Amino acid sequence: MKKIITKPQYFFSFLAFIMFIIGLVYKENSIELAFYGGIIDLDIWILNLFSALFFILIAVNYASLTITQKQAKKGLTITHILIQIIAIVPLIYFTITSNSSKTYEEITIMNSILLLAFVVFILATLIHLINFVTSLVTKKD
């Protein structure tokens, strides 16, 4: 755990790799979302590619802190990693279970969970940005 906190770029690179592999395995599937009385199919391949790209960008941010010999804030890094894991677990779960048929009520419940996960994801992103900016502007010890 200590290595993840001191070098979070490795964790997010690994997370990007996992999202790419999951997207590749479940490439033909989609997640159904209820939207104004209709159902929208969200392509898992595109969603996971976007997630992998996003995690690569986060890894690049953390790597740039290492290159500039700045240290990310430990508390914010731990918080970011934990909240990011909480946000990504529902997406991975619904990706893996995407090939089973669901009733409209199950899709509505899934929508609520994914919406909450998206809000948590945005919160994790804000924490990452705060961590990144404060680490860049603080003076080296």
DSSP file with accessible surface (Angstrom, degrees, kcal/mol):
  #  RESIDUE AA STRUCTURE BP1 BP2  ACC     N-H-->O    O-->H-N    N-H-->O    O-->H-N    TCO  KAPPA ALPHA  PHI   PSI    X-CA   Y-CA   Z-CA
    1    1 A M     >        0   0  131      0, 0.0     4,-1.9     0, 0.0     5,-0.2   0.000 360.0 360.0 360.0 -35.4    0.0    0.0    0.0
    2    2 A K  H  >  +     0   0  165      1,-0.2     4,-2.4     2,-0.2     5,-0.2   0.891 360.0  51.2 -63.2 -37.7    2.9    2.3    0.8
    3    3 A K  H  > S+     0   0  140      1,-0.2     4,-2.5     2,-0.2    -1,-0.2   0.877 107.4  53.7 -67.3 -36.1    4.2    2.0   -2.8
    4    4 A I  H  4 S+     0   0   58      2,-0.2    -1,-0.2     1,-0.2     7,-0.2   0.903 111.3  46.0 -64.3 -38.6    0.8    2.8   -4.2
    5    5 A I  H  < S+     0   0   21     -4,-1.9    -2,-0.2     1,-0.2    -1,-0.2   0.901 117.3  42.2 -72.7 -39.0    0.7    6.0   -2.2
    6    6 A T  H  < S+     0   0   61     -4,-2.4    -2,-0.2     1,-0.3    -1,-0.2   0.809 130.6  25.9 -79.4 -28.1    4.2    7.0   -3.1
    7    7 A K    >X  +     0   0   69     -4,-2.5     3,-1.3    -5,-0.2     4,-0.7  -0.559  67.4 160.7-131.3  69.2    3.9    6.1   -6.8
    8    8 A P  H 3>  +     0   0    4      0, 0.0     4,-2.4     0, 0.0     5,-0.2   0.714  65.3  77.4 -67.3 -15.7    0.2    6.3   -7.7
    9    9 A Q  H 3> S+     0   0   16      1,-0.2     4,-2.0     2,-0.2     5,-0.2   0.861  92.5  52.7 -62.7 -31.3    1.0    6.5  -11.4
   10   10 A Y  H <> S+     0   0  134     -3,-1.3     4,-2.3     2,-0.2    -1,-0.2   0.903 108.3  50.1 -69.2 -39.9    1.6    2.7  -11.3
   11   11 A F  H  X S+     0   0   33     -4,-0.7     4,-2.5    -7,-0.2    -2,-0.2   0.937 113.2  44.8 -62.6 -45.6   -1.7    2.1   -9.8
   12   12 A F  H  X S+     0   0    0     -4,-2.4     4,-2.2     2,-0.2    -1,-0.2   0.837 111.2  53.4 -73.4 -28.2   -3.6    4.2  -12.3
   13   13 A S  H  X S+     0   0   59     -4,-2.0     4,-2.2    -5,-0.2    -1,-0.2   0.921 111.1  47.1 -66.6 -41.8   -1.6    2.6  -15.2
   14   14 A F  H  X S+     0   0  123     -4,-2.3     4,-2.6     2,-0.2    -2,-0.2   0.911 110.9  51.7 -64.2 -41.4   -2.6   -0.8  -13.9
   15   15 A L  H  X S+     0   0   16     -4,-2.5     4,-2.5     2,-0.2    -2,-0.2   0.897 108.7  51.0 -63.0 -39.2   -6.2    0.4  -13.6
   16   16 A A  H  X S+     0   0    5     -4,-2.2     4,-2.3     2,-0.2    -1,-0.2   0.918 110.2  49.8 -63.5 -42.0   -6.1    1.6  -17.2
   17   17 A F  H  X S+     0   0  119     -4,-2.2     4,-2.6     2,-0.2    -2,-0.2   0.925 110.6  49.6 -62.3 -43.9   -4.8   -1.7  -18.3
   18   18 A I  H  X S+     0   0   50     -4,-2.6     4,-2.8     1,-0.2     5,-0.2   0.922 111.0  49.2 -61.9 -44.6   -7.6   -3.6  -16.4
   19   19 A M  H  X S+     0   0    0     -4,-2.5     4,-2.4     2,-0.2    -1,-0.2   0.899 111.1  50.4 -64.3 -37.5  -10.3   -1.3  -17.9
   20   20 A F  H  X S+     0   0   82     -4,-2.3     4,-2.3     2,-0.2    -2,-0.2   0.938 112.3  46.6 -64.2 -44.7   -8.9   -1.9  -21.4
   21   21 A I  H  X S+     0   0   64     -4,-2.6     4,-2.7     2,-0.2     5,-0.2   0.922 112.7  49.0 -65.1 -44.2   -8.9   -5.7  -20.9
   22   22 A I  H  X S+     0   0   24     -4,-2.8     4,-2.4     1,-0.2    -1,-0.2   0.926 112.2  49.4 -61.9 -42.3  -12.4   -5.7  -19.5
   23   23 A G  H  < S+     0   0    0     -4,-2.4    -1,-0.2    -5,-0.2    -2,-0.2   0.887 111.6  49.3 -62.9 -37.5  -13.6   -3.6  -22.4
   24   24 A L  H >< S+     0   0   82     -4,-2.3     3,-1.0     1,-0.2    -2,-0.2   0.916 112.3  46.9 -68.3 -42.0  -11.9   -6.0  -24.8
   25   25 A V  H 3< S+     0   0   99     -4,-2.7     3,-0.3     1,-0.2    -2,-0.2   0.904 122.4  34.7 -67.3 -41.0  -13.4   -9.1  -23.3
   26   26 A Y  T >< S+     0   0   58     -4,-2.4     3,-1.6    -5,-0.2    -1,-0.2  -0.023  80.1 130.0-104.2  31.5  -16.9   -7.6  -23.2
   27   27 A K  T <  S+     0   0   86     -3,-1.0    18,-0.6     1,-0.3    -1,-0.2   0.815  70.2  50.0 -56.5 -37.5  -16.5   -5.6  -26.4
   28   28 A E  T 3  S+     0   0  168     -3,-0.3    -1,-0.3    -4,-0.2     2,-0.1   0.596  98.4  84.9 -82.1 -10.0  -19.8   -6.9  -27.9
   29   29 A N    <   -     0   0   39     -3,-1.6    15,-1.5    66,-0.0    16,-0.4  -0.381  57.7-161.1 -91.2 168.9  -21.9   -6.1  -24.9
   30   30 A S  E     -A   43   0A  35     68,-0.3     2,-0.5    13,-0.2    13,-0.2  -0.973  19.5-121.9-144.8 157.9  -23.7   -2.9  -23.9
   31   31 A I  E     -A   42   0A   3     11,-2.7    11,-3.4    -2,-0.3     2,-0.5  -0.896  28.4-136.9-100.7 129.4  -25.1   -1.4  -20.7
   32   32 A E  E     -A   41   0A  66     -2,-0.5     2,-0.4     9,-0.2     9,-0.2  -0.745  20.1-169.9 -90.8 129.4  -28.8   -0.5  -20.9
   33   33 A L  E     -A   40   0A  42      7,-3.1     7,-3.4    -2,-0.5     2,-0.5  -0.965  20.8-130.5-118.9 135.2  -29.8    2.8  -19.4
   34   34 A A  E     +A   39   0A  16     -2,-0.4     2,-0.4    73,-0.4     5,-0.2  -0.715  32.3 175.2 -82.5 128.5  -33.4    4.0  -18.9
   35   35 A F  E >   -A   38   0A 119      3,-2.9     3,-1.9    -2,-0.5    -2,-0.0  -0.914  63.4 -29.2-142.6 109.7  -33.8    7.5  -20.3
   36   36 A Y  T 3  S-     0   0  211     -2,-0.4     3,-0.1     1,-0.3    -1,-0.0   0.904 125.5 -45.2  49.5  50.3  -37.1    9.3  -20.5
   37   37 A G  T 3  S+     0   0   65      1,-0.3    -1,-0.3     0, 0.0     2,-0.2   0.316 126.5  88.2  81.9  -8.9  -39.1    6.1  -20.8
   38   38 A G  E <  S-A   35   0A  34     -3,-1.9    -3,-2.9    -5,-0.0     2,-0.4  -0.545  75.0-116.3-111.1 178.5  -36.8    4.6  -23.4
   39   39 A I  E     -A   34   0A  83     -5,-0.2     2,-0.4    -2,-0.2    -5,-0.2  -0.978  20.4-161.9-121.9 130.9  -33.7    2.5  -23.2
   40   40 A I  E     -A   33   0A  78     -7,-3.4    -7,-3.1    -2,-0.4     2,-0.6  -0.931  14.1-138.9-110.8 132.9  -30.3    3.6  -24.4
   41   41 A D  E     -A   32   0A 100     -2,-0.4     2,-0.6    -9,-0.2    -9,-0.2  -0.831  13.4-157.2 -92.8 120.0  -27.5    1.1  -25.1
   42   42 A L  E     -A   31   0A  65    -11,-3.4   -11,-2.7    -2,-0.6     2,-0.3  -0.873  21.4-124.6 -98.8 117.2  -24.2    2.3  -23.9
   43   43 A D  E  >  -A   30   0A  67     -2,-0.6     4,-2.1   -13,-0.2   -13,-0.2  -0.453  13.0-153.3 -66.8 122.7  -21.3    0.5  -25.7
   44   44 A I  H  > S+     0   0    0    -15,-1.5     4,-2.9    -2,-0.3     5,-0.3   0.877  91.6  58.0 -66.0 -38.1  -19.0   -1.1  -23.2
   45   45 A W  H  > S+     0   0   50    -18,-0.6     4,-2.2   -16,-0.4    -1,-0.2   0.948 110.7  42.0 -59.5 -47.8  -16.0   -0.9  -25.5
   46   46 A I  H  > S+     0   0  102      2,-0.2     4,-2.5     1,-0.2    -1,-0.2   0.925 115.0  51.1 -65.6 -43.5  -16.2    2.9  -25.9
   47   47 A L  H  X S+     0   0   38     -4,-2.1     4,-2.2     1,-0.2    -2,-0.2   0.924 113.2  44.3 -61.4 -43.9  -16.9    3.4  -22.2
   48   48 A N  H  X S+     0   0    1     -4,-2.9     4,-2.8     2,-0.2    -1,-0.2   0.851 111.1  53.6 -73.7 -32.7  -14.0    1.3  -21.1
   49   49 A L  H  X S+     0   0   59     -4,-2.2     4,-2.6    -5,-0.3    -1,-0.2   0.919 110.1  48.4 -64.5 -41.9  -11.7    2.9  -23.6
   50   50 A F  H  X S+     0   0  123     -4,-2.5     4,-2.5     2,-0.2    -2,-0.2   0.923 112.8  48.1 -61.2 -44.4  -12.7    6.3  -22.3
   51   51 A S  H  X S+     0   0    8     -4,-2.2     4,-2.5     2,-0.2    -2,-0.2   0.917 111.5  49.5 -63.1 -43.8  -12.1    5.1  -18.7
   52   52 A A  H  X S+     0   0    7     -4,-2.8     4,-2.2     2,-0.2    -2,-0.2   0.923 111.9  48.7 -62.0 -43.5   -8.7    3.7  -19.6
   53   53 A L  H  X S+     0   0   99     -4,-2.6     4,-2.3     1,-0.2    -2,-0.2   0.917 110.6  51.1 -62.5 -41.3   -7.7    6.9  -21.3
   54   54 A F  H  X S+     0   0   43     -4,-2.5     4,-2.0     1,-0.2    -2,-0.2   0.918 110.5  48.4 -62.8 -42.6   -8.8    8.9  -18.3
   55   55 A F  H  X S+     0   0    0     -4,-2.5     4,-2.4     1,-0.2    -1,-0.2   0.852 108.7  54.1 -68.9 -32.5   -6.7    6.7  -16.0
   56   56 A I  H  X S+     0   0   83     -4,-2.2     4,-2.5     2,-0.2    -1,-0.2   0.918 107.6  50.9 -65.1 -40.8   -3.7    7.0  -18.2
   57   57 A L  H  X S+     0   0   95     -4,-2.3     4,-2.1     2,-0.2    -2,-0.2   0.896 109.8  49.5 -63.8 -38.5   -4.0   10.8  -18.0
   58   58 A I  H  X S+     0   0    4     -4,-2.0     4,-2.4     2,-0.2    -1,-0.2   0.924 110.4  50.9 -64.8 -42.4   -4.2   10.6  -14.2
   59   59 A A  H  X S+     0   0    5     -4,-2.4     4,-2.7     1,-0.2    -2,-0.2   0.904 108.7  51.7 -61.8 -39.6   -1.1    8.4  -14.2
   60   60 A V  H  X S+     0   0   81     -4,-2.5     4,-2.6     2,-0.2    -1,-0.2   0.904 108.1  52.4 -64.0 -40.3    0.7   11.0  -16.4
   61   61 A N  H  X S+     0   0   45     -4,-2.1     4,-1.3     2,-0.2    -2,-0.2   0.943 112.4  43.8 -59.6 -48.5   -0.2   13.7  -14.0
   62   62 A Y  H  X S+     0   0    3     -4,-2.4     4,-1.5     1,-0.2    -2,-0.2   0.887 113.1  52.1 -66.0 -36.7    1.2   11.8  -11.1
   63   63 A A  H  X S+     0   0   30     -4,-2.7     4,-2.5     1,-0.2    -1,-0.2   0.878 104.5  56.6 -66.3 -36.4    4.3   10.9  -13.1
   64   64 A S  H  X S+     0   0   37     -4,-2.6     4,-2.2     1,-0.2    -1,-0.2   0.837 102.8  55.1 -65.7 -30.2    4.8   14.5  -14.0
   65   65 A L  H  <>S+     0   0    2     -4,-1.3     5,-3.2     2,-0.2    -1,-0.2   0.908 108.9  47.9 -65.5 -39.0    4.9   15.2  -10.2
   66   66 A T  H ><5S+     0   0   57     -4,-1.5     3,-1.3     3,-0.2    -2,-0.2   0.914 110.7  51.3 -65.9 -41.7    7.7   12.7   -9.9
   67   67 A I  H 3<5S+     0   0  138     -4,-2.5    -2,-0.2     1,-0.3    -1,-0.2   0.898 111.6  46.2 -63.2 -40.4    9.6   14.2  -12.9
   68   68 A T  T 3<5S-     0   0   68     -4,-2.2    -1,-0.3    -5,-0.2    -2,-0.2   0.384 115.5-119.1 -83.4   5.8    9.4   17.7  -11.4
   69   69 A Q  T < 5 +     0   0  134     -3,-1.3     2,-0.3     1,-0.2    -3,-0.2   0.837  67.7 138.3  58.1  38.8   10.5   16.2   -8.0
   70   70 A K      < -     0   0   47     -5,-3.2     2,-0.5    -6,-0.2    -1,-0.2  -0.831  48.3-133.0-107.0 151.9    7.3   17.2   -6.3
   71   71 A Q        -     0   0  129     -2,-0.3     2,-0.1    64,-0.2     3,-0.1  -0.900  15.7-127.0-109.3 130.1    5.5   15.0   -3.9
   72   72 A A        -     0   0   17     -2,-0.5     2,-0.3   -66,-0.2    60,-0.1  -0.406  40.6 -93.3 -68.1 150.2    1.8   14.5   -4.0
   73   73 A K     >  -     0   0   73     58,-0.3     4,-2.5     1,-0.1     5,-0.2  -0.522  32.5-143.1 -68.6 126.2   -0.1   15.1   -0.8
   74   74 A K  H  > S+     0   0  137     -2,-0.3     4,-2.5     1,-0.2     5,-0.2   0.917  95.9  46.6 -61.2 -47.5   -0.4   11.8    1.0
   75   75 A G  H  > S+     0   0   47      1,-0.2     4,-2.4     2,-0.2    -1,-0.2   0.908 115.0  46.3 -63.9 -42.6   -3.8   12.3    2.5
   76   76 A L  H  > S+     0   0   53      2,-0.2     4,-2.9     1,-0.2    -1,-0.2   0.869 111.6  52.6 -68.4 -35.7   -5.3   13.5   -0.8
   77   77 A T  H  X S+     0   0    1     -4,-2.5     4,-2.6     2,-0.2     5,-0.2   0.936 110.9  46.3 -65.2 -45.0   -3.7   10.7   -2.7
   78   78 A I  H  X S+     0   0   51     -4,-2.5     4,-2.5     2,-0.2     5,-0.2   0.938 114.8  47.8 -61.1 -46.2   -5.1    8.1   -0.3
   79   79 A T  H  X S+     0   0   57     -4,-2.4     4,-2.7    -5,-0.2     5,-0.3   0.925 112.0  49.9 -61.7 -43.7   -8.5    9.7   -0.5
   80   80 A H  H  X S+     0   0    0     -4,-2.9     4,-2.5     1,-0.2    -2,-0.2   0.931 112.0  46.8 -61.3 -46.7   -8.4   10.0   -4.3
   81   81 A I  H  X S+     0   0    4     -4,-2.6     4,-2.2     2,-0.2    -2,-0.2   0.939 114.5  46.4 -63.9 -45.3   -7.4    6.3   -4.7
   82   82 A L  H  X S+     0   0   87     -4,-2.5     4,-2.3    -5,-0.2    -2,-0.2   0.933 115.0  45.5 -64.7 -44.4  -10.1    5.0   -2.4
   83   83 A I  H  X S+     0   0   30     -4,-2.7     4,-2.2    -5,-0.2    -1,-0.2   0.895 111.4  53.7 -67.7 -36.0  -12.9    7.2   -3.9
   84   84 A Q  H  X S+     0   0    0     -4,-2.5     4,-1.9    -5,-0.3    -1,-0.2   0.909 108.8  49.0 -64.4 -40.0  -11.8    6.2   -7.4
   85   85 A I  H  X S+     0   0   65     -4,-2.2     4,-1.9     2,-0.2    -2,-0.2   0.930 110.5  50.6 -63.9 -44.0  -12.0    2.5   -6.5
   86   86 A I  H  < S+     0   0  107     -4,-2.3    -2,-0.2     1,-0.2    -1,-0.2   0.896 112.6  47.9 -60.4 -38.0  -15.5    3.1   -5.0
   87   87 A A  H  X S+     0   0    6     -4,-2.2     4,-0.6     1,-0.2    -1,-0.2   0.843 113.6  45.2 -73.1 -32.5  -16.6    4.9   -8.2
   88   88 A I  H  X S+     0   0    8     -4,-1.9     4,-2.4     1,-0.2     5,-0.2   0.753  94.4  76.0 -89.2 -20.9  -15.2    2.3  -10.6
   89   89 A V  H  X S+     0   0   82     -4,-1.9     4,-2.8     1,-0.2     5,-0.2   0.918  94.8  49.2 -59.8 -46.1  -16.5   -0.9   -8.9
   90   90 A P  H  > S+     0   0   25      0, 0.0     4,-2.9     0, 0.0     5,-0.3   0.917 110.9  51.3 -61.6 -37.6  -20.2   -0.5  -10.1
   91   91 A L  H  X S+     0   0   20     -4,-0.6     4,-1.9     2,-0.2    -2,-0.2   0.934 111.9  46.0 -63.2 -43.9  -19.0    0.1  -13.6
   92   92 A I  H  X S+     0   0   36     -4,-2.4     4,-2.5     2,-0.2     5,-0.2   0.931 113.4  50.2 -64.1 -42.7  -16.9   -3.0  -13.6
   93   93 A Y  H  X S+     0   0  137     -4,-2.8     4,-2.1     1,-0.2    -2,-0.2   0.947 113.1  44.2 -61.6 -47.9  -19.8   -5.0  -12.0
   94   94 A F  H  < S+     0   0   17     -4,-2.9    -1,-0.2     1,-0.2    -2,-0.2   0.795 111.9  54.7 -71.2 -25.4  -22.4   -3.9  -14.5
   95   95 A T  H >< S+     0   0    0     -4,-1.9     3,-1.2    -5,-0.3    -1,-0.2   0.936 110.0  45.8 -67.9 -45.3  -19.9   -4.5  -17.4
   96   96 A I  H 3< S+     0   0   74     -4,-2.5     3,-0.5     1,-0.3    -2,-0.2   0.874 118.6  42.0 -67.8 -33.5  -19.4   -8.1  -16.3
   97   97 A T  T >< S+     0   0   33     -4,-2.1     3,-1.3    -5,-0.2    -1,-0.3   0.254  84.3 106.0 -95.8  15.5  -23.1   -8.7  -15.8
   98   98 A S  T <   +     0   0   16     -3,-1.2   -68,-0.3     1,-0.3    -1,-0.2   0.717  67.5  64.3 -71.6 -19.1  -24.1   -6.8  -19.0
   99   99 A N  T 3  S+     0   0  115     -3,-0.5     2,-0.3    -4,-0.2    -1,-0.3   0.584  84.3  89.6 -84.5  -5.3  -24.9   -9.9  -21.1
  100  100 A S  S <  S-     0   0   61     -3,-1.3     2,-0.2     1,-0.1    -3,-0.0  -0.672  84.8-112.4 -89.2 145.3  -27.8  -10.9  -18.8
  101  101 A S        -     0   0  116     -2,-0.3     2,-0.3     1,-0.0    -2,-0.1  -0.488  34.8-161.4 -76.7 146.3  -31.2   -9.6  -19.7
  102  102 A K        -     0   0   45     -2,-0.2     2,-0.1    -4,-0.1    -1,-0.0  -0.937  15.3-121.8-129.4 150.2  -32.8   -7.1  -17.2
  103  103 A T     >  -     0   0   71     -2,-0.3     4,-2.2     1,-0.1     5,-0.2  -0.369  37.0-103.9 -80.2 168.1  -36.2   -5.9  -16.5
  104  104 A Y  H  > S+     0   0  101      1,-0.2     4,-2.2     2,-0.2     5,-0.1   0.878 123.1  53.5 -61.8 -36.6  -37.0   -2.2  -16.8
  105  105 A E  H  > S+     0   0  127      2,-0.2     4,-2.2     1,-0.2    -1,-0.2   0.905 108.2  49.4 -65.7 -41.0  -37.0   -1.9  -13.0
  106  106 A E  H  > S+     0   0   97      2,-0.2     4,-2.6     1,-0.2    -2,-0.2   0.899 110.4  51.0 -64.6 -38.0  -33.6   -3.5  -12.8
  107  107 A I  H  X S+     0   0    1     -4,-2.2     4,-2.5     2,-0.2   -73,-0.4   0.906 108.7  51.8 -65.7 -39.1  -32.3   -1.0  -15.4
  108  108 A T  H  X S+     0   0   57     -4,-2.2     4,-1.9     2,-0.2    -2,-0.2   0.919 111.2  46.8 -64.2 -42.1  -33.8    1.9  -13.4
  109  109 A I  H  X S+     0   0  105     -4,-2.2     4,-2.3     1,-0.2    -2,-0.2   0.921 111.4  51.7 -64.6 -42.3  -32.0    0.7  -10.3
  110  110 A M  H  X S+     0   0    6     -4,-2.6     4,-2.9     1,-0.2     5,-0.2   0.896 106.6  55.0 -61.6 -39.2  -28.8    0.3  -12.3
  111  111 A N  H  X S+     0   0   33     -4,-2.5     4,-2.6     1,-0.2    -1,-0.2   0.920 107.7  48.8 -57.7 -46.4  -29.2    3.8  -13.6
  112  112 A S  H  X S+     0   0   76     -4,-1.9     4,-2.3     2,-0.2    -2,-0.2   0.916 113.1  46.7 -62.5 -43.2  -29.4    5.2  -10.0
  113  113 A I  H  X S+     0   0   69     -4,-2.3     4,-2.6     2,-0.2    -2,-0.2   0.926 114.1  47.3 -65.5 -43.9  -26.3    3.2   -9.0
  114  114 A L  H  X S+     0   0   27     -4,-2.9     4,-2.3     2,-0.2    -2,-0.2   0.870 110.9  52.1 -67.4 -35.1  -24.3    4.3  -12.1
  115  115 A L  H  X S+     0   0  114     -4,-2.6     4,-2.2    -5,-0.2    -2,-0.2   0.933 111.2  46.8 -64.8 -43.9  -25.4    7.9  -11.6
  116  116 A L  H  X S+     0   0  117     -4,-2.3     4,-2.4     1,-0.2    -2,-0.2   0.917 112.0  51.2 -62.8 -41.4  -24.2    7.8   -8.0
  117  117 A A  H  X S+     0   0   11     -4,-2.6     4,-2.4     1,-0.2    -1,-0.2   0.880 108.3  52.3 -63.6 -37.1  -20.9    6.2   -9.1
  118  118 A F  H  X S+     0   0  118     -4,-2.3     4,-2.4     2,-0.2    -1,-0.2   0.910 108.6  49.6 -65.6 -40.9  -20.5    9.0  -11.7
  119  119 A V  H  X S+     0   0   83     -4,-2.2     4,-2.3     2,-0.2    -2,-0.2   0.923 112.1  48.1 -63.4 -41.8  -21.0   11.7   -9.0
  120  120 A V  H  X S+     0   0   34     -4,-2.4     4,-2.6     2,-0.2    -2,-0.2   0.895 109.5  54.1 -64.6 -38.2  -18.4    9.9   -6.9
  121  121 A F  H  X S+     0   0   25     -4,-2.4     4,-2.2     2,-0.2    -2,-0.2   0.918 108.1  48.7 -61.2 -42.9  -16.1    9.7  -10.0
  122  122 A I  H  X S+     0   0   72     -4,-2.4     4,-2.4     2,-0.2    -2,-0.2   0.912 110.3  51.9 -64.3 -40.3  -16.4   13.5  -10.4
  123  123 A L  H  X S+     0   0   86     -4,-2.3     4,-2.4     1,-0.2    -2,-0.2   0.925 109.3  49.7 -61.4 -43.7  -15.6   13.9   -6.7
  124  124 A A  H  X S+     0   0    0     -4,-2.6     4,-2.4     1,-0.2    -1,-0.2   0.891 109.7  52.0 -62.5 -38.5  -12.5   11.7   -7.1
  125  125 A T  H  X S+     0   0   24     -4,-2.2     4,-2.6     2,-0.2    -2,-0.2   0.913 109.1  49.4 -64.6 -42.3  -11.5   13.8  -10.1
  126  126 A L  H  X S+     0   0   95     -4,-2.4     4,-2.6     2,-0.2    -2,-0.2   0.914 110.7  50.1 -63.4 -40.8  -11.8   17.0   -8.2
  127  127 A I  H  X S+     0   0   24     -4,-2.4     4,-2.7     1,-0.2    -2,-0.2   0.915 110.6  50.8 -63.9 -40.1   -9.7   15.6   -5.3
  128  128 A H  H  X S+     0   0    4     -4,-2.4     4,-3.0     2,-0.2    -2,-0.2   0.931 110.6  48.2 -62.3 -45.0   -7.1   14.6   -7.9
  129  129 A L  H  X S+     0   0   79     -4,-2.6     4,-2.8     2,-0.2     5,-0.3   0.908 112.2  48.6 -64.1 -40.9   -7.0   18.0   -9.4
  130  130 A I  H  X S+     0   0   95     -4,-2.6     4,-2.6     2,-0.2     5,-0.3   0.936 113.7  47.8 -62.1 -44.5   -6.7   19.7   -6.0
  131  131 A N  H  X S+     0   0    0     -4,-2.7     4,-2.0    -5,-0.2   -58,-0.3   0.932 114.1  46.8 -61.0 -45.7   -3.9   17.2   -5.1
  132  132 A F  H  X S+     0   0   31     -4,-3.0     4,-1.9     2,-0.2    -2,-0.2   0.946 115.5  43.5 -65.0 -48.5   -2.1   17.8   -8.4
  133  133 A V  H  X S+     0   0   80     -4,-2.8     4,-2.3     1,-0.2     5,-0.2   0.933 114.8  48.2 -67.4 -45.5   -2.3   21.6   -8.3
  134  134 A T  H  X S+     0   0   46     -4,-2.6     4,-1.4    -5,-0.3    -1,-0.2   0.876 111.6  51.4 -65.3 -33.2   -1.4   22.0   -4.6
  135  135 A S  H  < S+     0   0    0     -4,-2.0    -1,-0.2    -5,-0.3   -64,-0.2   0.858 111.5  48.0 -69.6 -35.1    1.5   19.6   -5.1
  136  136 A L  H  < S+     0   0   66     -4,-1.9    -2,-0.2    -5,-0.2    -1,-0.2   0.876 114.8  43.2 -72.1 -38.9    2.8   21.7   -8.0
  137  137 A V  H  < S+     0   0  109     -4,-2.3    -2,-0.2    -5,-0.2    -1,-0.2   0.687  93.6  92.1 -86.4 -17.8    2.5   25.1   -6.4
  138  138 A T  S  < S-     0   0   49     -4,-1.4     2,-0.1    -5,-0.2     3,-0.1  -0.492  83.1-108.7 -75.5 149.9    4.0   24.2   -3.0
  139  139 A K        -     0   0  189     -2,-0.2     2,-0.1     1,-0.1    -1,-0.1  -0.401  35.0-100.5 -76.6 151.5    7.7   24.6   -2.5
  140  140 A K              0   0  124      1,-0.1    -1,-0.1    -2,-0.1   -70,-0.1  -0.425 360.0 360.0 -68.6 145.9   10.0   21.7   -2.3
  141  141 A D              0   0  210     -2,-0.1    -1,-0.1    -3,-0.1    -3,-0.0  -0.479 360.0 360.0 -77.6 360.0   11.1   20.7    1.2
